[in-house]
Amino acid sequence: MGSGFYLAVLAIMSTAIVVGVGVGFITKSPSENYVILPLIIGSLFVFGGAFTGIITWAFENTPTWASTVISIILGVLSVGYIVSLVEFFRGTD
């Protein structure tokens, strides 16, 4: 891995921190969310990239029905992750 990878990770985490502070001021959330939000956004980028890679691989290398099943499973996981994020930030977790 070259320095470009680490620069991208640093840029994503910096963006996540800025977004976290912005969300914290808008929602008047507790200050521990400033630490948690960058981790959530970072994992969201990682999972999104992994899901995109898996779905792309599935459509290129498996039959159509298998690709559809994989897409449905990953789609449900993505929706669940988004719902859990909303519940966390609304304080109803």
N, CA, C and O of each residue as an XYZ file, in Angstrom:
372
protein
N       0.833     -1.170      0.000
C       0.000      0.000      0.000
C       0.883      1.239      0.000
O       1.808      1.373      0.800
N       0.575      2.116     -0.898
C       1.362      3.324     -1.018
C       0.836      4.434     -0.127
O      -0.127      4.257      0.618
N       1.476      5.556     -0.220
C       1.079      6.690      0.602
C      -0.274      7.249      0.159
O      -0.943      7.934      0.932
N      -0.676      6.964     -1.068
C      -1.988      7.406     -1.541
C      -3.116      6.786     -0.743
O      -4.123      7.439     -0.470
N      -2.950      5.515     -0.365
C      -3.965      4.837      0.435
C      -4.110      5.509      1.796
O      -5.220      5.795      2.244
N      -2.975      5.757      2.447
C      -3.023      6.372      3.766
C      -3.522      7.810      3.699
O      -4.170      8.287      4.631
N      -3.230      8.490      2.620
C      -3.745      9.838      2.430
C      -5.270      9.801      2.272
O      -5.973     10.661      2.802
N      -5.774      8.803      1.543
C      -7.223      8.657      1.377
C      -7.889      8.337      2.712
O      -8.943      8.891      3.025
N      -7.283      7.445      3.506
C      -7.837      7.112      4.818
C      -7.849      8.344      5.714
O      -8.829      8.591      6.417
N      -6.773      9.114      5.692
C      -6.703     10.332      6.483
C      -7.763     11.336      6.032
O      -8.386     11.994      6.865
N      -7.970     11.455      4.730
C      -8.984     12.379      4.212
C     -10.382     11.945      4.632
O     -11.202     12.781      5.011
N     -10.661     10.642      4.569
C     -11.980     10.141      4.965
C     -12.214     10.375      6.446
O     -13.290     10.825      6.841
N     -11.215     10.075      7.272
C     -11.381     10.259      8.710
C     -11.503     11.744      9.065
O     -12.276     12.101      9.954
N     -10.759     12.605      8.390
C     -10.865     14.042      8.648
C     -12.249     14.559      8.269
O     -12.849     15.350      8.997
N     -12.740     14.107      7.136
C     -14.087     14.478      6.714
C     -15.115     13.988      7.715
O     -16.070     14.696      8.034
N     -14.917     12.765      8.211
C     -15.851     12.199      9.182
C     -15.856     13.010     10.473
O     -16.912     13.209     11.074
N     -14.701     13.474     10.897
C     -14.634     14.277     12.116
C     -15.364     15.607     11.920
O     -16.116     16.039     12.794
N     -15.146     16.245     10.789
C     -15.827     17.514     10.509
C     -17.334     17.302     10.443
O     -18.094     18.097     10.996
N     -17.773     16.243      9.778
C     -19.207     15.934      9.700
C     -19.738     15.629     11.098
O     -20.837     16.055     11.451
N     -18.959     14.892     11.895
C     -19.389     14.557     13.253
C     -19.592     15.788     14.110
O     -20.575     15.880     14.845
N     -18.680     16.725     14.025
C     -18.823     17.963     14.793
C     -20.043     18.742     14.303
O     -20.795     19.300     15.102
N     -20.230     18.774     12.986
C     -21.396     19.468     12.428
C     -22.706     18.844     12.868
O     -23.639     19.554     13.243
N     -22.782     17.532     12.826
C     -23.988     16.832     13.262
C     -24.212     17.054     14.751
O     -25.346     17.230     15.196
N     -23.129     17.044     15.516
C     -23.252     17.266     16.955
C     -23.820     18.637     17.290
O     -24.648     18.765     18.191
N     -23.380     19.661     16.570
C     -23.905     21.002     16.818
C     -25.358     21.129     16.377
O     -26.155     21.794     17.038
N     -25.702     20.490     15.261
C     -27.071     20.597     14.756
C     -28.039     19.836     15.653
O     -29.115     20.343     15.972
N     -27.670     18.621     16.063
C     -28.583     17.779     16.843
C     -28.432     17.967     18.345
O     -29.194     17.381     19.114
N     -27.468     18.768     18.778
C     -27.181     18.986     20.195
C     -26.921     17.660     20.907
O     -27.365     17.448     22.035
N     -26.203     16.781     20.235
C     -25.917     15.460     20.790
C     -24.746     15.539     21.759
O     -23.980     16.502     21.744
N     -24.614     14.513     22.607
C     -23.503     14.517     23.571
C     -22.143     14.461     22.871
O     -22.039     14.054     21.714
N     -21.113     14.876     23.595
C     -19.797     14.992     22.985
C     -19.164     13.651     22.650
O     -18.245     13.615     21.832
N     -19.612     12.538     23.244
C     -19.019     11.249     22.878
C     -19.351     10.854     21.445
O     -18.683      9.995     20.868
N     -20.368     11.469     20.870
C     -20.681     11.204     19.466
C     -19.597     11.731     18.541
O     -19.476     11.263     17.409
N     -18.796     12.706     19.004
C     -17.684     13.205     18.194
C     -16.652     12.109     17.963
O     -15.965     12.109     16.942
N     -16.540     11.190     18.891
C     -15.610     10.077     18.747
C     -16.261      8.932     17.978
O     -15.607      8.273     17.169
N     -17.525      8.697     18.223
C     -18.212      7.556     17.623
C     -18.528      7.782     16.144
O     -18.398      6.857     15.342
N     -18.937      8.983     15.777
C     -19.351      9.244     14.396
C     -18.258      8.987     13.366
O     -18.553      8.382     12.335
N     -17.012      9.410     13.581
C     -15.982      9.076     12.587
C     -15.782      7.566     12.423
O     -15.516      7.090     11.319
N     -15.907      6.826     13.502
C     -15.788      5.368     13.391
C     -16.944      4.785     12.593
O     -16.756      3.870     11.792
N     -18.132      5.317     12.815
C     -19.302      4.837     12.075
C     -19.165      5.176     10.594
O     -19.414      4.327      9.738
N     -18.772      6.403     10.288
C     -18.632      6.803      8.888
C     -17.506      6.027      8.212
O     -17.638      5.615      7.060
N     -16.405      5.830      8.925
C     -15.310      5.035      8.370
C     -15.733      3.614      8.059
O     -15.406      3.080      6.999
N     -16.467      2.994      8.990
C     -16.940      1.626      8.724
C     -17.981      1.617      7.616
O     -18.079      0.643      6.869
N     -18.760      2.686      7.498
C     -19.733      2.773      6.406
C     -19.026      2.788      5.054
O     -19.474      2.129      4.115
N     -17.920      3.538      4.947
C     -17.150      3.544      3.712
C     -16.537      2.170      3.428
O     -16.532      1.717      2.283
N     -16.027      1.514      4.456
C     -15.419      0.191      4.275
C     -16.475     -0.819      3.841
O     -16.263     -1.567      2.887
N     -17.615     -0.844      4.537
C     -18.666     -1.782      4.170
C     -19.232     -1.478      2.793
O     -19.527     -2.394      2.026
N     -19.387     -0.190      2.474
C     -19.886      0.173      1.148
C     -18.949     -0.285      0.044
O     -19.395     -0.800     -0.981
N     -17.650     -0.097      0.253
C     -16.675     -0.562     -0.739
C     -16.657     -2.071     -0.861
O     -16.566     -2.617     -1.960
N     -16.745     -2.746      0.284
C     -16.765     -4.217      0.258
C     -18.033     -4.726     -0.412
O     -17.976     -5.647     -1.226
N     -19.179     -4.133     -0.077
C     -20.434     -4.563     -0.703
C     -20.412     -4.326     -2.204
O     -20.869     -5.169     -2.976
N     -19.885     -3.182     -2.621
C     -19.786     -2.900     -4.052
C     -18.890     -3.920     -4.747
O     -19.218     -4.412     -5.827
N     -17.770     -4.230     -4.128
C     -16.866     -5.235     -4.698
C     -17.505     -6.610     -4.784
O     -17.358     -7.300     -5.793
N     -18.211     -7.014     -3.736
C     -18.865     -8.328     -3.740
C     -19.952     -8.388     -4.805
O     -20.048     -9.372     -5.539
N     -20.762     -7.352     -4.894
C     -21.844     -7.351     -5.889
C     -21.280     -7.332     -7.307
O     -21.788     -8.029     -8.185
N     -20.239     -6.544     -7.534
C     -19.604     -6.518     -8.860
C     -19.038     -7.883     -9.212
O     -19.230     -8.371    -10.326
N     -18.345     -8.499     -8.270
C     -17.796     -9.837     -8.503
C     -18.908    -10.838     -8.770
O     -18.787    -11.681     -9.659
N     -19.993    -10.750     -8.003
C     -21.091    -11.699     -8.169
C     -21.727    -11.577     -9.549
O     -22.025    -12.592    -10.178
N     -21.937    -10.376    -10.021
C     -22.559    -10.211    -11.336
C     -21.634    -10.632    -12.471
O     -22.104    -10.993    -13.550
N     -20.315    -10.588    -12.238
C     -19.385    -10.997    -13.285
C     -19.122    -12.502    -13.289
O     -18.824    -13.067    -14.341
N     -19.225    -13.161    -12.133
C     -18.760    -14.543    -12.027
C     -19.795    -15.570    -11.616
O     -19.466    -16.755    -11.550
N     -21.014    -15.184    -11.340
C     -22.020    -16.161    -10.923
C     -23.252    -16.036    -11.811
O     -23.414    -15.045    -12.523
N     -24.124    -17.048    -11.765
C     -25.380    -16.947    -12.527
C     -26.233    -15.778    -12.015
O     -26.028    -15.274    -10.911
N     -27.168    -15.374    -12.828
C     -27.997    -14.214    -12.504
C     -28.774    -14.403    -11.207
O     -28.889    -13.468    -10.415
N     -29.307    -15.603    -10.981
C     -30.105    -15.812     -9.773
C     -29.244    -15.697     -8.515
O     -29.709    -15.182     -7.498
N     -28.017    -16.161     -8.568
C     -27.129    -16.063     -7.406
C     -26.750    -14.604     -7.147
O     -26.679    -14.169     -5.998
N     -26.511    -13.865     -8.209
C     -26.196    -12.444     -8.057
C     -27.359    -11.689     -7.440
O     -27.164    -10.799     -6.611
N     -28.557    -12.045     -7.843
C     -29.743    -11.395     -7.294
C     -29.896    -11.705     -5.813
O     -30.205    -10.811     -5.025
N     -29.685    -12.951     -5.425
C     -29.785    -13.332     -4.016
C     -28.732    -12.602     -3.185
O     -29.035    -12.102     -2.102
N     -27.513    -12.538     -3.680
C     -26.443    -11.826     -2.969
C     -26.789    -10.347     -2.835
O     -26.583     -9.759     -1.774
N     -27.310     -9.744     -3.891
C     -27.687     -8.327     -3.839
C     -28.798     -8.079     -2.823
O     -28.771     -7.079     -2.106
N     -29.764     -8.975     -2.759
C     -30.865     -8.832     -1.800
C     -30.337     -8.927     -0.369
O     -30.706     -8.121      0.486
N     -29.479     -9.905     -0.110
C     -28.933    -10.076      1.234
C     -28.136     -8.840      1.647
O     -28.320     -8.320      2.748
N     -27.264     -8.375      0.780
C     -26.453     -7.205      1.115
C     -27.296     -5.938      1.198
O     -26.987     -5.041      1.982
N     -28.342     -5.856      0.410
C     -29.247     -4.706      0.489
C     -29.961     -4.638      1.824
O     -30.096     -3.564      2.411
N     -30.416     -5.785      2.304
C     -31.078     -5.833      3.609
C     -30.101     -5.468      4.722
O     -30.465     -4.740      5.646
N     -28.871     -5.960      4.645
C     -27.862     -5.592      5.639
C     -27.590     -4.094      5.628
O     -27.428     -3.484      6.685
N     -27.539     -3.502      4.451
C     -27.293     -2.066      4.340
C     -28.437     -1.264      4.954
O     -28.199     -0.293      5.672
N     -29.662     -1.660      4.678
C     -30.819     -0.965      5.245
C     -30.816     -1.097      6.769
O     -31.103     -0.130      7.474
N     -30.497     -2.277      7.277
C     -30.416     -2.470      8.719
C     -29.361     -1.592      9.362
O     -29.568     -1.057     10.451
N     -28.232     -1.443      8.691
C     -27.160     -0.592      9.208
C     -27.609      0.861      9.258
O     -27.340      1.562     10.233
N     -28.284      1.312      8.224
C     -28.765      2.694      8.186
C     -29.812      2.930      9.273
O     -29.795      3.968      9.935
N     -30.724      1.973      9.462
C     -31.740      2.098     10.511
C     -31.082      2.160     11.887
O     -31.492      2.952     12.735
N     -30.069      1.332     12.112
C     -29.396      1.357     13.413
C     -28.687      2.688     13.640
O     -28.648      3.176     14.769
N     -28.124      3.287     12.588
C     -27.499      4.602     12.732
C     -28.525      5.663     13.102
O     -28.268      6.505     13.962
N     -29.670      5.627     12.465
C     -30.717      6.600     12.766
C     -31.182      6.426     14.209
O     -31.344      7.413     14.927
N     -31.397      5.189     14.640
C     -31.832      4.943     16.011
C     -30.781      5.396     17.013
O     -31.123      5.928     18.069
N     -29.508      5.193     16.696
C     -28.449      5.611     17.605
C     -28.459      7.125     17.795
O     -28.388      7.613     18.923
N     -28.545      7.856     16.708
C     -28.454      9.304     16.802
C     -29.739      9.948     17.278
O     -29.722     11.102     17.708
N     -30.844      9.242     17.215
C     -32.086      9.761     17.802
C     -32.143      9.463     19.291
O     -32.995     10.000     19.999
N     -31.240      8.607     19.776
C     -31.196      8.310     21.201
C     -32.182      7.261     21.649
O     -32.480      7.150     22.839
N     -32.700      6.478     20.698
C     -33.697      5.462     21.065
C     -33.114      4.061     21.048
O     -33.857      3.081     21.014
N     -31.783      3.956     21.071
C     -31.174      2.626     21.040
C     -31.225      1.946     22.386
O     -30.752      0.818     22.526
